[in-house]
Amino acid sequence: MEGTRVANTCQGTLMRQRSNMQASSARRPLSSPRGRGRKHSQQSVASQSDELPLRYNPTANEAYFNKRPLKVATRAAEIGGLSLNFALGLWWDATQNKIQENQSLRARQLRKLLTVLGPTFVKAGQAVSIRVDLLPPEYLAELKKLQDDVPAFPNDVALRIISEELRSSSPGSTVENTFSEISPSPVAAASLGQVYRARLRDTGEEVAVKVQRPDMLETVALDLQLLRLIAPRIKAAKGLNTDLVGIVDEWGTRFIDELDYRREAKNAMDFLLAMEQQGLQAVTTAEVVFDVTTKRVLTTKWVDGVRLDESSYGDEAKLCGVALNAYLTMLLDTRVLHADPHPGNLLRTTDGRLCILDFGLVTELTEDQTYSIIEYISHLISENYNAVPGDLGRLGFVPVGKEEAMQDAGVVKVLAEAFKRLAQGGGAKAVANAAGRSKGGGVDELGRELQDVSGKYGNLFQIPPYFAYILRAFSVLEGIGLTMDPDYAIAQACYPWLAKRLFTDDSPRVKVALKEMLYGTGAGAGDLEAQSVSPDAATDGLSAEQQLNVKRLRRLSGAFKSFNDSVAPKKAAADGSGAPDALAVTSGADGAPKVQGATQEVLDVLLAPKGSFLQELLVAELARMTDVLARDSITRAFESPLGRATDTIFAQQRDLVAMLGPLRPFLLPVPLPGEIAQWVAPALQRTEQDAATLATSQELAEILEGVLSDQQRRGATDTATVSVSIDSLRTGQNELNQRLPGLETVARRYSAELAKVVASRLEEQAASTEPSAAASPSSSRR
């Protein structure tokens, strides 16, 4: 609902205000301060147990719980007993054919079961609560409550923990002398903590105070230890390749780190700085108040807004795209990924930006992993599905000993078809529906082929531990997209970010990906070795057979513009409506008009004074087109009536030279025009590739003509653009002055490339054409 203020857990899960907590907006006054100096300290708070390590250490945890077998057995019996009751209910429904009838009941039971079992299981429920393609609506409705309807722990316990943490950070600090008011009950409760709304006594700023539940370390560590015990048994029973223990350890490392709110505070501020550096102005997070932040208490400035999935402003689809761009930037630019993106952590602020909360759970990637993911996304979007098996191998999805299977044509075919269907959108439900519609083909056939492959090679894949959190994060993002659009395709939604990366990253592996996108220069299907990146792959020149895919260039350009438009905050209109002012002209530091947004970004890439790979490719393409168009124009000239007459004269001149014989050097020491035409004719002849190049140039000309016509129409129909047009002229003059170094770079590169193209063609012709076979462009066809 518009204008609703939603509690910012800031980096504790942002939960919507529950109806029974509305009274929390009336905050109680506190006693006057007893002067204190709040000073941020890095001193660690004592753990709930002296023997459990503060960082995840499976060996130390095992030693700790081996001394407490009764505690382990009690917890295992609790999980087993509670889960068995739910499982028996499902079994009864199946035997009595009452699955649909009792679905709402079982969904409520599952939500209560996960809540009782604790934070480890609550987080699992949160992760699947958005997957409309995997779970029935009844389950989704109940599991969604885990995002904002977790029972709170007692207020006196929470206030005691806050007081202890404040004193540990700054002796003498208390709740009373830190906050002038604080809500009498939590405004939100999450799996690991709960949030109070308060006001700082020193500054008067309104803040959100998140306090951690008691005994979290031992509770979480015990659940992780039990998961480590059963993981090998599940792996053996299911015949899995995946290192389940490794995944548990990866999860445990991040989960235990999440219990240190100081680490969460640092992650949040690192994220905010990274988004500013990347130019994602439409993304933000709440600012941390470090003076009042400790290991178990996190204080952030209050943020006004609504949950993204409850927003009704009409820009939810755009913000969903902003969220995906932000997560791709985290994953593949900063390489530190926010791994807990359920809807309670995604907020639409009152100024139309996306606020991402809860940075306790993050995961990190290596540079090699990020480039492998970029290549994988590029192949999906360019529909080069035959290259996907090689991508999976480099990403670690293919276990040792199974690499040879990825070269099998049957495996490549099956995987290509599977990824093609998934890339079309709609999630798992769409694939299942397609299976239901198919009759002896399509997905049914795909299923049989997958079974054949499994029968031949066994289980081919594994989930590498580092990728578990990535899958979780993007699975949730896909779920959010599917709630807004049943046909949402996350692979296609990655296009804007991919375009930005391909256009602006000049690293060798990204260059190869861009070249492949534009020219289709992929390696052999499924060949892990063939697809490894050669140092020279990006810098190799364009062969005559390689033709620019204009449709894909146009789509990439549009996606690049879309990315820059989506990450920029909306500029309010002069009428205060909040709608962006399409005719606004921004000013530079000198007050002069300046080209805005995406146009500026495109010019930065194409006219970069130091050059860019996209600039290099397009200049090479322009040089090739110039060569073909020039030769085509000359050929057409010879085919005209005047050209044919000229060709007749040239033929007579050559006949005259032949008649002179050995006297020619004495009588005609200078070559005649007919002789010159004869010498250059082979280089002017058309080739099969020339036809494709001419078609490409025609497509580009039509695109440019369409853009110019559209601009002219807008200018002709808009009666209020006189002043804007004047500003546009000034803008053009200023841009031209700023772009002169880039234009000089392009001109030099174009001249050099054109000379290289012409020289290469003449060299080829000299090597392949005998002088006696030479003829003029038209006579060669006589």
C-alpha positions in Angstrom: 0.0 0.0 0.0 1.4 3.4 -1.0 3.0 5.4 1.7 3.2 2.5 4.1 6.3 2.6 6.3 8.0 -0.7 6.5 10.4 -1.7 9.2 13.9 -1.8 8.0 15.7 -4.7 9.7 18.6 -3.4 7.6 20.6 -6.3 7.2 18.4 -8.3 9.4 15.5 -9.5 7.4 13.2 -6.7 6.5 9.7 -7.8 7.5 6.4 -6.1 6.9 4.8 -4.8 10.1 2.4 -7.4 11.5 -1.1 -6.2 12.3 -0.7 -7.1 15.9 2.4 -4.9 16.1 0.8 -1.7 14.8 0.9 -0.2 18.3 4.7 -0.2 18.0 4.6 3.1 16.2 3.8 4.7 19.6 7.3 4.5 21.1 7.8 4.8 24.9 9.9 7.7 26.2 13.1 6.7 28.1 14.8 8.3 31.0 17.2 11.1 30.4 20.8 10.2 29.4 23.5 9.6 31.9 26.3 11.1 29.9 28.4 8.6 28.0 30.8 8.5 25.1 29.7 6.1 22.4 32.8 4.8 20.9 32.9 2.1 18.3 35.1 -0.8 19.3 36.2 -4.0 17.7 36.1 -5.9 20.9 34.4 -9.3 20.5 31.5 -10.3 22.6 31.9 -13.6 24.5 30.3 -16.5 22.8 27.3 -18.3 24.3 29.7 -21.2 24.7 33.4 -20.9 25.5 34.2 -24.1 23.6 32.4 -23.5 20.3 34.5 -21.4 17.9 33.1 -18.1 16.8 33.9 -19.0 13.1 32.7 -22.2 11.5 35.1 -25.0 12.2 33.6 -28.5 11.5 36.4 -30.3 13.3 36.1 -28.2 16.4 32.3 -28.5 16.3 32.5 -32.2 16.0 34.8 -32.4 19.1 32.5 -30.2 21.0 29.4 -32.2 20.3 31.1 -35.6 20.7 31.4 -34.6 24.4 27.6 -33.9 24.4 26.0 -37.0 22.9 22.8 -36.6 24.8 22.3 -33.1 23.4 22.9 -34.4 19.8 20.6 -37.4 20.3 17.9 -35.2 21.8 18.0 -32.7 18.8 18.0 -35.6 16.3 15.0 -37.2 18.0 13.2 -33.8 18.0 13.8 -33.3 14.3 12.9 -36.9 13.4 9.8 -37.0 15.6 8.3 -33.7 14.4 9.2 -34.5 10.8 7.8 -38.0 11.0 4.4 -36.7 12.1 4.3 -34.5 9.0 5.5 -37.2 6.7 2.9 -39.6 8.0 0.2 -37.0 7.2 1.4 -36.8 3.6 1.4 -40.6 3.4 -2.1 -40.8 4.7 -3.3 -38.2 2.2 -1.8 -40.1 -0.7 -3.3 -43.5 0.4 -6.7 -41.9 0.9 -6.6 -39.8 -2.2 -7.0 -36.6 -0.2 -3.8 -34.7 -1.2 -5.7 -31.8 -2.7 -8.3 -31.7 0.0 -5.8 -31.5 2.8 -3.2 -29.3 1.1 -4.0 -26.2 3.1 -3.8 -28.2 6.3 -0.4 -29.8 5.4 0.9 -26.4 4.3 0.1 -24.9 7.7 1.7 -27.9 9.4 4.8 -27.5 7.4 5.2 -23.9 8.2 4.7 -24.5 12.0 7.1 -27.5 11.8 9.9 -25.3 10.2 9.2 -22.6 12.8 9.5 -25.0 15.7 12.7 -26.6 14.2 14.5 -23.3 14.3 16.4 -20.8 12.1 18.2 -23.4 9.9 14.9 -24.8 8.7 13.2 -21.4 8.6 15.8 -20.2 6.1 15.1 -23.3 3.9 11.4 -22.5 3.9 12.1 -18.9 3.0 14.2 -20.0 0.1 11.4 -21.9 -1.5 8.5 -19.7 -0.5 8.7 -17.7 -3.7 8.9 -20.6 -6.1 5.5 -20.5 -7.8 6.7 -23.0 -10.4 7.6 -25.6 -7.8 5.0 -25.5 -5.0 1.2 -25.3 -4.9 -0.4 -22.0 -3.9 -1.4 -23.3 -0.5 2.2 -24.0 0.5 3.4 -20.7 -1.0 0.9 -18.8 1.1 2.0 -20.5 4.3 5.8 -20.5 3.7 5.6 -16.8 2.8 4.7 -16.1 6.4 8.1 -17.3 7.4 9.4 -14.0 5.9 7.5 -11.9 8.4 5.6 -14.0 10.9 8.3 -15.8 12.9 7.4 -15.7 16.7 9.3 -13.0 18.6 11.3 -13.8 21.7 10.5 -11.9 25.0 11.2 -8.2 25.1 13.0 -8.3 28.4 15.5 -10.8 26.9 16.0 -8.6 23.9 16.5 -5.4 25.9 18.9 -7.3 28.2 21.0 -8.4 25.2 21.0 -4.8 23.8 22.2 -3.5 27.1 25.0 -6.1 27.4 26.1 -5.4 23.9 26.2 -1.6 24.4 28.2 -2.0 27.6 30.7 -4.3 25.9 31.2 -1.7 23.2 31.3 1.3 25.4 31.3 1.0 29.2 28.5 2.9 30.9 26.2 2.7 27.8 22.7 1.6 28.3 19.4 1.4 26.4 18.2 4.5 28.2 21.2 6.8 27.5 21.5 5.6 23.9 17.9 5.9 22.7 15.4 8.5 23.5 12.6 6.2 22.6 12.2 2.6 21.5 9.1 0.6 20.4 7.5 -1.4 23.2 7.5 -4.5 21.1 9.4 -5.6 17.9 8.1 -4.3 14.6 9.4 -7.4 12.9 10.7 -10.8 13.9 13.0 -12.9 11.7 14.8 -16.3 12.0 17.9 -15.0 13.7 16.6 -11.8 15.4 14.0 -9.2 15.8 13.8 -5.5 15.1 12.8 -2.5 17.2 12.1 1.0 16.0 14.0 3.6 18.0 15.4 7.2 18.0 19.0 8.0 18.9 19.2 10.4 21.8 22.4 12.1 20.5 21.2 12.9 17.0 17.4 12.4 17.0 17.7 10.1 14.0 15.1 7.4 13.6 16.8 4.0 13.4 16.0 0.3 13.2 17.7 -1.8 15.9 18.1 -5.5 15.2 19.0 -7.8 18.2 20.0 -11.4 17.8 18.1 -14.3 19.4 19.8 -15.9 22.4 21.9 -19.1 22.1 22.0 -18.9 18.3 25.6 -20.1 17.9 25.0 -23.5 19.6 21.6 -24.0 18.0 22.9 -23.4 14.5 26.2 -25.3 15.0 24.2 -28.4 16.3 21.9 -28.5 13.2 24.9 -28.2 10.9 26.7 -31.0 12.7 23.6 -33.2 12.2 23.5 -32.3 8.6 27.1 -33.3 8.2 26.3 -36.7 9.8 23.5 -37.5 7.4 24.9 -35.9 4.2 27.2 -38.9 3.3 24.3 -41.3 3.7 22.0 -39.3 1.5 24.8 -39.1 -1.1 25.3 -42.8 -1.1 21.6 -43.7 -1.1 20.9 -41.4 -4.1 24.1 -42.1 -6.0 25.0 -38.4 -6.2 28.2 -36.9 -7.4 27.7 -33.7 -5.4 29.9 -33.2 -2.3 27.0 -32.8 0.1 29.4 -32.4 3.1 31.2 -29.7 1.2 27.9 -27.9 0.6 27.0 -28.1 4.3 30.4 -26.7 5.2 30.0 -23.9 2.7 26.5 -23.1 4.1 27.9 -23.4 7.7 30.7 -21.0 7.1 28.3 -18.3 5.8 25.6 -19.1 8.3 27.9 -18.7 11.3 29.4 -15.5 9.8 25.8 -14.2 9.7 25.7 -14.3 13.5 28.3 -11.6 13.6 26.4 -8.3 12.9 29.7 -6.4 12.7 30.6 -8.4 9.6 27.1 -7.8 8.2 27.5 -4.0 8.8 30.8 -4.1 6.8 29.2 -6.1 4.0 26.4 -3.6 3.7 28.6 -0.6 3.5 30.9 -2.4 1.0 27.8 -3.1 -1.1 26.7 0.6 -1.0 30.2 1.8 -2.1 30.3 -0.8 -4.9 26.9 0.2 -6.3 28.0 3.8 -6.4 31.2 2.9 -8.1 29.3 0.7 -10.7 26.9 3.6 -11.4 23.8 1.7 -10.1 22.1 4.7 -8.6 18.7 3.0 -8.5 20.0 0.5 -5.9 20.8 1.3 -2.2 20.8 -0.1 1.3 20.2 1.3 4.7 23.2 3.2 6.3 24.8 1.6 9.3 25.2 3.4 12.6 28.5 1.9 13.6 28.6 3.5 17.0 25.6 1.5 18.1 26.5 -1.8 16.3 28.1 -4.8 18.0 28.4 -8.5 17.4 24.7 -9.1 18.3 23.1 -5.7 17.8 22.9 -4.0 14.4 21.6 -0.4 14.2 20.8 1.3 10.9 19.0 4.4 9.7 15.3 3.9 9.2 14.1 3.4 5.6 10.6 4.3 4.3 9.1 2.1 1.7 7.1 -1.1 1.0 8.1 -4.6 0.2 8.7 -5.1 -3.5 6.2 -7.9 -3.8 3.5 -5.7 -2.1 4.2 -2.5 -4.0 1.5 -1.0 -6.2 3.4 1.9 -7.7 3.4 0.3 -11.2 7.2 0.0 -11.5 7.6 -3.4 -9.9 8.7 -5.1 -13.1 11.4 -2.5 -13.7 12.6 -2.9 -10.1 12.7 -6.6 -10.6 15.1 -6.0 -13.5 17.1 -3.6 -11.3 17.3 -6.3 -8.7 18.6 -8.8 -11.2 21.2 -6.3 -12.6 22.3 -5.5 -9.0 22.8 -9.2 -8.2 24.7 -9.8 -11.5 26.9 -6.9 -10.6 27.5 -8.3 -7.2 28.2 -11.8 -8.6 30.3 -10.9 -11.5 31.7 -7.4 -10.9 32.3 -7.1 -7.2 32.4 -10.9 -6.7 30.6 -10.7 -3.3 27.0 -11.9 -3.6 24.1 -11.1 -1.3 22.8 -14.7 -0.8 19.5 -14.1 0.9 17.3 -12.2 -1.5 13.8 -13.3 -0.4 11.0 -10.7 -0.8 11.3 -9.5 2.8 14.8 -8.2 2.0 13.8 -6.3 -1.2 12.2 -2.9 -0.5 10.8 -0.2 -2.8 11.7 3.1 -1.3 9.5 6.2 -1.5 11.8 7.7 -4.0 11.5 4.7 -6.4 14.8 3.0 -5.7 15.4 -0.6 -4.7 16.7 -1.1 -1.2 18.4 -4.5 -0.6 18.6 -5.5 3.1 20.2 -8.2 5.2 23.9 -8.6 4.2 24.7 -11.2 6.8 24.7 -14.0 4.3 27.1 -13.4 1.4 29.3 -15.6 -0.7 32.5 -14.8 -2.7 33.8 -16.0 -6.1 37.2 -16.1 -7.8 37.9 -14.2 -11.0 38.1 -17.4 -13.0 34.6 -18.5 -11.8 33.1 -15.1 -12.7 34.4 -15.3 -16.3 33.2 -18.8 -16.6 29.7 -17.7 -15.5 29.8 -14.8 -18.0 30.6 -17.2 -20.8 27.8 -19.5 -19.7 25.2 -16.7 -19.7 26.5 -15.5 -23.0 26.0 -18.9 -24.6 22.5 -19.2 -23.2 21.4 -15.8 -24.5 23.0 -16.3 -27.9 21.3 -19.7 -28.0 24.7 -21.4 -28.5 23.5 -24.4 -26.4 26.1 -26.7 -27.9 28.7 -24.7 -25.9 26.9 -25.2 -22.6 28.4 -28.6 -21.8 31.9 -27.0 -21.9 30.7 -24.2 -19.6 29.4 -26.7 -17.1 32.7 -28.4 -17.1 34.6 -25.2 -16.4 32.1 -24.2 -13.7 32.8 -27.5 -11.8 29.4 -29.2 -12.5 31.2 -32.2 -14.2 32.9 -34.5 -11.6 36.4 -35.9 -12.2 36.2 -38.9 -14.5 33.1 -37.8 -16.3 34.7 -35.3 -18.7 34.8 -37.7 -21.6 31.0 -38.1 -21.4 30.6 -34.4 -22.2 32.1 -35.0 -25.6 29.3 -37.5 -26.5 27.1 -36.1 -29.2 24.0 -37.6 -27.4 24.9 -35.8 -24.2 25.4 -32.5 -26.0 22.1 -32.9 -27.8 20.1 -33.6 -24.6 21.7 -30.8 -22.7 21.3 -28.3 -25.5 17.6 -29.2 -25.7 17.1 -29.0 -21.9 18.7 -25.6 -21.6 16.9 -24.3 -24.7 13.6 -25.1 -23.0 14.6 -23.6 -19.7 15.8 -20.5 -21.4 12.4 -19.9 -22.9 11.0 -19.0 -19.5 8.2 -20.0 -17.2 10.4 -21.9 -14.8 10.0 -25.6 -14.0 6.3 -25.5 -14.3 6.5 -24.4 -17.9 8.7 -27.3 -18.7 6.4 -29.7 -17.0 3.4 -28.2 -18.9 5.3 -28.7 -22.1 5.8 -32.3 -21.2 2.1 -32.7 -20.6 1.3 -31.2 -24.0 3.8 -33.2 -26.0 2.8 -36.4 -27.7 5.7 -38.8 -28.3 8.2 -35.9 -28.8 9.4 -32.7 -27.2 10.0 -32.9 -23.5 8.8 -36.6 -23.4 11.5 -37.5 -25.9 13.9 -35.3 -23.9 13.1 -37.3 -20.8 13.8 -40.6 -22.5 17.1 -39.3 -23.9 18.1 -38.1 -20.4 17.4 -41.6 -19.1 19.5 -43.1 -21.9 22.4 -40.8 -21.0 22.1 -41.7 -17.3 22.0 -45.4 -18.2 25.1 -45.1 -20.3 27.2 -42.8 -18.1 25.5 -42.8 -14.7 25.0 -39.5 -12.8 26.9 -36.9 -14.9 26.7 -33.8 -12.7 27.4 -32.4 -9.3 26.7 -29.1 -7.6 30.1 -27.5 -6.7 29.9 -26.2 -3.1 30.7 -22.6 -4.1 27.7 -22.6 -6.4 25.1 -23.6 -3.8 24.4 -20.1 -2.6 24.5 -18.7 -6.1 21.8 -21.2 -7.1 19.7 -20.2 -4.1 20.0 -16.5 -4.7 19.1 -16.6 -8.4 16.4 -19.3 -7.8 14.7 -16.8 -5.5 15.1 -13.9 -8.0 13.6 -16.1 -10.7 10.7 -16.9 -8.4 10.0 -13.2 -7.8 10.0 -12.7 -11.6 7.6 -15.5 -12.1 5.1 -14.0 -9.6 5.0 -10.9 -11.8 5.1 -12.7 -15.2 4.3 -16.4 -15.6 6.5 -16.5 -18.7 9.5 -14.8 -17.0 12.8 -16.0 -18.4 15.7 -15.2 -16.1 18.3 -16.0 -18.8 16.8 -13.4 -21.2 16.4 -10.9 -18.3 20.2 -11.1 -17.9 20.6 -9.5 -21.4 20.9 -5.8 -20.3 23.7 -6.6 -17.7 25.5 -8.9 -20.2 25.4 -6.2 -22.9 26.9 -3.7 -20.5 29.7 -6.1 -19.5 30.4 -7.2 -23.1 30.6 -3.5 -24.2 32.8 -2.2 -21.4 35.1 -5.1 -20.3 38.2 -5.5 -22.5 39.5 -8.6 -20.7 40.4 -11.5 -23.2 37.6 -13.9 -22.2 34.9 -11.2 -22.4 36.3 -10.1 -25.8 35.9 -13.7 -27.0 32.3 -13.8 -25.7 31.5 -10.5 -27.5 33.0 -11.6 -30.7 31.1 -14.9 -30.5 27.8 -13.0 -29.8 28.3 -10.7 -32.8 30.0 -13.2 -35.3 29.1 -16.6 -34.0 32.7 -17.7 -33.6 32.0 -20.5 -31.0 34.2 -23.5 -30.5 33.1 -27.1 -31.2 30.0 -28.4 -29.5 30.7 -29.6 -26.0 34.4 -29.7 -26.5 36.0 -28.7 -23.2 39.5 -28.3 -24.7 38.3 -26.5 -27.9 36.4 -24.0 -25.8 39.2 -23.0 -23.6 40.1 -19.4 -24.3 43.2 -18.8 -26.5 45.2 -15.7 -25.7 44.9 -14.7 -29.4 41.2 -15.7 -29.8 39.9 -12.1 -29.3 42.6 -10.3 -31.2 42.5 -12.5 -34.4 41.2 -10.4 -37.3 37.8 -11.0 -38.9 37.8 -13.6 -41.7 35.8 -13.1 -44.8 33.4 -15.9 -43.7 32.6 -14.1 -40.5 29.6 -11.8 -40.9 28.2 -9.4 -38.4 24.9 -10.5 -36.9 23.1 -7.1 -37.1 20.0 -8.4 -35.3 22.1 -9.4 -32.3 24.1 -6.1 -32.4 20.8 -4.2 -32.4 19.5 -6.2 -29.5 22.7 -5.8 -27.5 22.7 -2.1 -28.1 19.1 -1.9 -27.0 19.9 -4.0 -23.9 22.9 -1.8 -23.1 20.6 1.3 -23.2 18.0 -0.6 -21.1 20.6 -1.3 -18.4 21.7 2.3 -18.1 18.1 3.5 -18.1 17.1 1.0 -15.4 19.9 1.7 -12.9 19.5 5.5 -13.1 17.0 6.9 -10.5 13.9 8.5 -11.9 14.0 12.3 -12.4 10.9 13.9 -11.1 8.8 15.9 -13.5 8.3 19.6 -13.1 4.6 19.0 -12.3 5.6 16.9 -9.2 3.9 13.8 -10.6 7.0 11.7 -10.1 7.2 10.8 -13.7 10.6 11.3 -15.4 11.0 14.4 -17.5 11.9 13.0 -20.9 12.9 16.4 -22.3 15.2 17.4 -19.4 18.7 18.4 -20.3 21.4 17.8 -17.7 24.3 20.2 -17.1 27.9 19.4 -16.7 30.2 20.9 -14.1 30.6 24.0 -16.3 26.8 24.5 -16.5 26.8 23.6 -20.2 24.2 21.1 -21.5 25.4 17.5 -21.6 24.2 14.3 -23.3 22.4 12.2 -20.7 22.3 8.6 -19.6 22.6 5.7 -22.0 23.6 7.9 -25.0 26.5 9.2 -22.9 27.5 5.6 -22.1 27.3 4.5 -25.7 29.5 7.4 -26.8 32.0 6.6 -24.0 32.4 3.1 -25.4 32.4 3.8 -29.1 34.6 6.9 -28.9 36.9 5.9 -26.1 40.3 7.8 -26.7 42.2 4.7 -25.6 39.9 2.5 -27.7 37.7 -0.5 -26.8 37.2 -3.9 -28.2 33.7 -3.0 -29.4 35.2 0.0 -31.1 37.8 -2.2 -32.7 35.2 -4.7 -34.0 32.9 -2.0 -35.4 35.8 -0.1 -37.1 37.0 -3.3 -38.7 33.5 -4.0 -39.9 33.2 -0.4 -41.2 36.5 -0.8 -43.1 35.4 -4.1 -44.6 32.1 -2.5 -45.7 33.8 0.5 -47.2 36.0 -1.8 -49.2 33.1 -3.8 -50.5 30.9 -0.8 -51.2 33.7 1.0 -53.0 34.4 -2.1 -55.2 30.6 -2.6 -55.7 30.2 1.1 -56.8 33.1 0.8 -59.3 31.7 -2.5 -60.7 28.2 -0.9 -61.1 29.8 2.0 -62.9 31.4 -0.3 -65.4 28.0 -2.0 -65.9 26.3 1.2 -66.8 26.0 2.3 -70.4 28.7 4.9 -70.0 30.8 2.2 -68.2 30.4 -0.3 -71.0 31.4 2.4 -73.5 34.5 3.2 -71.4 35.3 -0.5 -71.2 35.2 -0.7 -75.0 37.7 2.1 -75.2 39.9 0.4 -72.6 39.8 -2.8 -74.6 40.9 -0.9 -77.7 43.8 0.6 -75.8 44.9 -2.9 -74.7 44.7 -4.1 -78.3 46.8 -1.1 -79.4 49.4 -2.0 -76.8 49.5 -5.6 -78.0 50.0 -4.4 -81.6 53.0 -2.3 -80.6 54.8 -5.3 -79.3 58.5 -4.7 -78.4 58.2 -1.1 -79.5 55.7 -0.2 -76.8 58.3 1.0 -74.2 59.6 3.5 -76.7 56.4 4.7 -78.1 54.1 4.5 -75.0 56.3 4.7 -71.9 53.3 5.6 -69.7 50.6 2.9 -68.8 47.3 3.6 -70.5 44.0 3.7 -68.5 42.9 0.4 -70.1 46.1 -1.3 -68.7 45.5 0.1 -65.2 41.9 -1.1 -65.3 43.2 -4.5 -66.4 45.7 -4.7 -63.5 43.2 -3.7 -60.7 40.2 -5.7 -62.1 40.8 -8.9 -60.1 40.8 -7.0 -56.9 37.5 -5.4 -57.8 35.6 -8.6 -58.6 32.8 -9.6 -56.2 33.0 -12.6 -53.9 30.3 -14.7 -52.2 31.2 -12.9 -48.9 30.7 -9.5 -50.5 27.0 -10.2 -51.0 26.7 -11.0 -47.3 28.6 -7.9 -46.4 26.4 -5.7 -48.6 23.3 -7.2 -47.0 24.7 -6.4 -43.6 25.5 -2.8 -44.6 22.0 -2.5 -45.9 20.5 -3.7 -42.6 22.6 -1.2 -40.7 21.6 1.6 -43.0 17.9 0.7 -42.5 18.4 0.8 -38.7 20.1 4.2 -38.9 17.4 5.5 -41.2 14.7 4.4 -38.8 16.4 6.1 -35.8 16.8 9.4 -37.7 13.2 9.3 -39.0 11.9 8.7 -35.5 13.9 11.6 -34.2 12.6 13.8 -37.0 9.0 12.7 -36.3 9.4 13.6 -32.6 10.8 16.9 -33.5 8.1 17.7 -36.0 5.2 16.7 -33.7 6.4 18.4 -30.6 5.6 22.1 -30.5 7.4 22.7 -27.2 10.9 21.6 -28.3 12.3 24.9 -29.5 14.3 25.6 -26.4 15.3 22.0 -26.2 16.5 22.0 -29.8 18.7 25.0 -29.0 20.0 23.2 -26.0 20.6 20.1 -28.1 22.7 22.2 -30.5 24.8 23.4 -27.6 25.0 19.9 -26.3 26.2 18.7 -29.7 28.9 21.3 -29.9 30.1 20.5 -26.3 30.0 16.8 -27.0 32.0 17.2 -30.2 34.7 19.1 -28.4 34.9 16.5 -25.7 34.9 13.6 -28.2 37.6 14.9 -30.5 40.3 12.7 -28.9 38.1 9.7 -29.4 37.2 10.7 -32.9 40.9 11.0 -33.7 41.4 7.5 -32.3 38.6 6.1 -34.4 39.9 7.9 -37.6 43.4 6.5 -37.1 42.1 3.0 -36.5 39.8 3.2 -39.5 42.5 4.3 -41.8 44.8 1.6 -40.7 42.1 -1.1 -40.9 41.0 0.0 -44.3 44.6 -0.1 -45.6 45.0 -3.5 -44.1 41.8 -4.8 -45.8 42.9 -3.4 -49.2 46.4 -4.7 -48.8 45.1 -8.1 -47.8 42.8 -8.3 -50.8 45.5 -7.2 -53.3 47.9 -9.8 -51.8 45.3 -12.6 -52.1 44.6 -11.6 -55.7 48.3 -11.4 -56.6 48.8 -14.9 -55.2 45.7 -16.4 -56.9 45.5 -14.6 -60.3 47.7 -15.0 -63.3 48.4 -11.9 -65.3 47.1 -13.4 -68.5 43.8 -14.1 -66.8 43.3 -10.5 -65.8 40.3 -8.6 -67.2 38.3 -5.5 -66.5 35.3 -5.9 -64.2 32.8 -6.1 -67.1 35.0 -7.9 -69.6 35.6 -10.7 -67.1 32.0 -11.6 -67.6 32.0 -11.5 -71.4 
